[in-house]
Every structure is written in structure tokens, then in C-alpha cells.
Amino acid sequence: MTENGTDLVDVDGQQITVAELIEKNRQLAEEIEELKASESKAVKRRKQELALKPYQAELIKLQQHLETQQRKMIIIFEGRDASGKGGTIRRATRYMNEKHYRIVALGKPTERQKSQWFFQKYVAEFPRGGEIVLFDRSWYNRAMVEPVFNFCTTEEYNNFMKGVTGFEKDLVRQGTTLLKLYFSVTKDEQAHRFERRKTDPLRQWKLSEVDVQAQDRWDEFTNVKYEMLKRTHTSTAPWTIVRSNNKQQARLNVLKVILNSINYENRDADIDFIPDPEVVISGSREIERMEADRIRTGKFSG
């Protein structure tokens, strides 16, 4: 008789020890559990994507309305890095008529653009009649990213903050529907998403030098966020805040916000178009919350 665990057994014609057999069974059990978890996640993701479809179908109707009426629409997606802007844009446009929408994500300004009127490069991308333009970050780079990283001067920042509300008022007055969305994610959730980007080869391309510093500069971004909301949330062009820790809820509710911004024909009466008040809040309410946090803790949060 051999020592405990070293007795030999026959498995598929091979002699292995009892200890080896126990380890193989343990590994097999782990693989089965991992497979179950993977299948469960896949089913969950499938259900989440199916929940968006009725709203994606409504977006096609909205597009048709804009085309018929030759109306123009701009949707601005702003927020911290890894706050869910890109994924929401992809869901919003997945079934849209590609002839009547564009996604604009501008890079660093060229030397020529630096010498031009600041808004000029954005105006060049504005929609024609019947078109939607979705800005994955917009002219509000000057209010958020640029001042934090010293990519603009104090004078340039101040000039922007003084002029942007008039610019938007004129834009809306001339018939463009302007929707400004700010995606709000917590510091812990942003850190989790950055960590995933570091380890997932399919997401590593998303991680930039600016992203790496985002956590260290969290409070700086919070301060400029407050200034931006306080000075650019207007009745003509208000901000809508989207709590985006839960990506699925953020995507679903943004689709509702977009659909509610246009009174289009043949709206499906069986669909719930009311945004979740825990996910979607007004810019004015966010300003009030941030000011209350500063009174309680001495600094802004969020």
C-alpha cells in the first residue's frame, strides 16, 4: 500500500495518483464554474442590449423627422475619461441611417487651427439640414481638459467662458437643437475602468497619457467641472448630468433623453420614455449638490 494520496488509479487507460485525480477534478470544477459565469455574463449582456432596441428603433424615427423637417441637431458628450461616453455613442448610433449622422472626435489642433477663432474647427463640423452630429468631446475641452493640463492660457480660458454661452444661444436661435450631456463617474469606478484598460489587450488603445494622470488630478477636474456647469448651464443650452457608474443604465437613459429632446411623429406609446431621476439630473441640481458638498466637507465632490 502506498502513502495516502499516492495510490494509483486508472483513468482513460492512464495510471495517475489519487492526489492527481483530486487535483484534476478540482480544476475541472473551476472550469465549469468559470464557464457558467461566462455564460451568465453573456446572457446578461444580451438582455441589456435587447432592452435598448425599442429606443434605438425610435431614434430612427427621430432621424426621419429631422430629415423631413430639415432640422439640425448637435449632441455633446462630455465627462471624465472612462465615464462611458464612447460606449453610449455606439449604442445610440448602432441602427441609425449613416447618411444622416456623424460622430466627431477632434484631435489636437493644427498650427493653422491654433491661429483661428477657437470655435472655427467645431463650426466646420456642424450638421447640415436633416443631420445629427455627435461630438465625442467638444469645445468644452477648453473648459475641462485644457486648463487642468495647461494646454491653454488663463486668458484663453477666460475668453472661452465669457463667450461660449452667447455662441450657443446664437446656435440655438438659428434653429439647431443642442443637447449637452455630462457623464459623471465616481473616482473608484474610474480607477477600476483604467485598471481594466491596462490588462485587457482589446482596451489598451483607450489608455492615454492624460488618462494616467486623471486620478491624480481628480480634484482639479472636479473644480473645473463646477466652474463649467455654474457658468455655462443656461435656459437656452442647459446641461444634463448622467450618472454613469452603471454603463447600461447610463446608455438606456441617454437614449431616452435624446428622444425627449425632439417632438417627432409616430412615437411608440407603449415605451417608457421617462428617464430615471437617479441616473439623469439637471445641471442646476448638480450645481446645488456640489455646493452643498463643499459646505459640508470644504471641497467639491463628483
N, C-alpha and C positions, 0 to 999 in steps of 0.2 A: 504494500500500500504506500503510495507516495504522500508527500506532505499536503496539508489542506490547500485546495485550490490548484494543485498541480496534477490531479488525476486527469488522464487523457479521455477524451470523448471523440466520437466520430461525427463530423458534420460535413455532409455532402462529399463523403469519401476522404476527408482530410482529418488528421488527428490533431486536435488542439486541446489545451488545458481548460479545465473548468473556469479558471480565472479569466482566460482569454475569451471564453464563451460569454461569461457575465459581462465583460467589457464591451464585446460586440453587441450584446443585447441593449446595453445602456446607450451606446452610440446610435443604434437603430431607433430606440425610443426618442432620443433627442431629435433625430432627423424627422421622425413622424410629427413631433410637436412643432418643429420649425415649418414643416410643410403645411400643417393645419393653420398655423399663424399666418403664413404667406397667403394661403387660400382665403382666409378670413379678411385679410387686408385688401386683397384683390376684389372680393365681393363688396366690401365696404366702399372702395373707390368707385366701383361700377355703379353702386346705388347713388353715390354722391353725384356722379356725372349725369345719371339719368334724371336726378332731381333738377338739374339745370336746363334740361331740354325744353320744357314748356316756355321758359323765359327766353331761351335762345331763338325759339320759333317766333316769339313776339318781337324780338329785335329785328327780324327780317321784315315784319310788318312796319315797324318804325322806319326802317330804311326805305321801304317803298313809299311811305308817306313823305319822307324828306325829298325823295326823288320827284314825286308827283308835284309837290309844292315848291320844288327848287329851293328848299331851305338848307342852311348850313349849320353844322354842329361841331363844336370842339369839346373834347373831354380831356381834362388834365389829370394825370395820375402822379401824385406826389407822395412823399413819405420817406422814412429812413430806408437805408439799404436792407434788403431781405424782408421787407414788410409785406410782400405779396403782390406788388403791382404787376409784374410781368405775367404771372400765372392768371391773374384776373383778366388782363387784356386778352390773353389767348382764349380764355373761355368766352369772353364777350364777342369775339370776332370769329369764333370757330365755324359758324354756319352763315355768316354774313356774306352778302354779294361783294366779292373782292373788287368789283369795278367801282364800288361806291363807298369805300372806306380806305384809309391809310393809317398805318402806325408809324409815328415819327419819334425817333430816339437820336437826337443830335449829339455828335461828339464834341471834342474840343474845338473852339472857334479857330478859324484860319486867321492868318495875319490880316487878310483883307477884311474879314468879319470884325476883327478887333477894332478896326478904324471906322466901322459903320455904326449907325444908330443901333443901339443894343437890341431892339425888338425886330430888326430887319430880317435876320435869318429865320426867325419864327414866322413872321408875316409871309415869307416866301413859301411856307408850308401850309398856309391856311386853306380851308376847304373851298371848293367851288360849289355852286348851287347843287343840292341833292347829295352832298358828300359829308361823311363823318371823318374827322381827323382825331386820332387818339394820341396824345403826347405822353410818351413814357419818360417822364420828367420834362419840364417846360422852362419858360422864362423864370420860374421861381427857383431855378438853380442859383440865381443871383441873391435870393433871399435866404437860402439854406446852405448849400454846399460851399459856394464861393467865399462868403465871409468867414466861415469856420476854418477853411484851409488857406485863407489869404490869397485866393485866386482873383480877387477884385480889390480895389482900393476902398477906403471908407467913403470917399466922395462918390464913387460909382454905386456903392450900395445905397447911400442916401438918395441919390438921384433916382434910382430904381424905385425905392419905397415911396418916394413922393409922386412918381409919375405913373405907376402901374395901375392904380385904381381908375385914373382918367382914361388910360389906354383901354382898359376892359369895359368901362362904361360906354365908350365910343363904339367898341366892337359889338356890344350887345344892342346898342341903339340902332345900329345899321343892320340888325336882323340875324345875327349869329347867336345860336343857343350855346352858352358857355357853362360847362359843368366842371367844377373844381373839386376833386376828391383827394383827401389826405389820408393815407393808410397809417394807422397808429399801432405799433407793435411794442411789446414790453422789452426791456433790456435783456432779461433772461431768455425770452423766446428768440430774440435776435442772435444772442450768443449761441443758442442751440442750432439755429439755421446756418450760422457761419461754420460751426464745427462740422455739420453735415457736408457743407460745401468742400471743406478741406479733405474729407475722407471719401467722398463719392466722386469717382472719375467723370461721371456724367454731369456733375455740377461744378467742378473745379474752375471751369472757364468763367463762372459768375463772380469768383472771388478776386477783387481788385485791391490795389494798394490803399485806396480810400476806404474800402470795406474793413481792412485790417485795423485801421485807426478808429473806426466808428464807435467801438465800445469805449475806448479811452476818452473819446470826445463826446460822450453821451450827453453830459450836462450842457456843453456848448451848443449842441444841436437842439436840445430842449429849449434853451434860451432864444435861439433864433426862430424856432418854431412859434414860440409865444409872440414874438415881435411880428412875425409874418401874419399870423391869424389876427392879432389885435389891429394891425394897420391895413390889412387887405381884405378882411371879411366885410363885405358891403351888401346892401339890399339888392344891388344890381348884379353883383357877382359873388354870392356867398360861398363859403367853404362847407363841404360836407365831410365829416370825420368818420372813418371806417375802422372799427376795432378789428384788427386782422390777425390776432393770435391764432384763431381758428380759421384756417385758409378757406375751407369750404363755406362757412357761414359768411365770410367776407365776400367771396365770389357771388354767392346767391343774392346777397343783399345789395351788392353793387349793381347787378343786373336789374333789380327792382328800382333802384334809384334812377338808373338811366331811362328805364321805361316810363317812370313817372315824370320825367322832365319834358316829355313831348306828348301832346294830346293827339294821338294818332287814331285812325279808324280801325274798326273790327277788333277791338280789344277783347280778349277771351274773358268772359265774365266769371268763369269757373276757377280762375287763377288768383291766388292771394298776392296782391301787389304791395302789401303793406310791409315796409322794412321793419326789422326787429329793432326796437329802441335801445336795446343793449349793445347792438352792433353798429348802428348808424345814428349819429347825433349831429346836431348843428354846430357850426363853428363857434357861434356865440356861447353855446352851452360848454364847449370845450375850453373857451377862454375863461369862463366863470369857474370851471373846475380847477384849472391851472392856478388861477389867482387864489382860490381857497386853499389849495395845497401849499402855496407859498406862505400864506398867513400861518398855517399850522406848523409847517416844517422849516420855513426860512428859505425854501427854494422851490422852483417849479418841478413837477414830475410829469412824466409822459413825453 
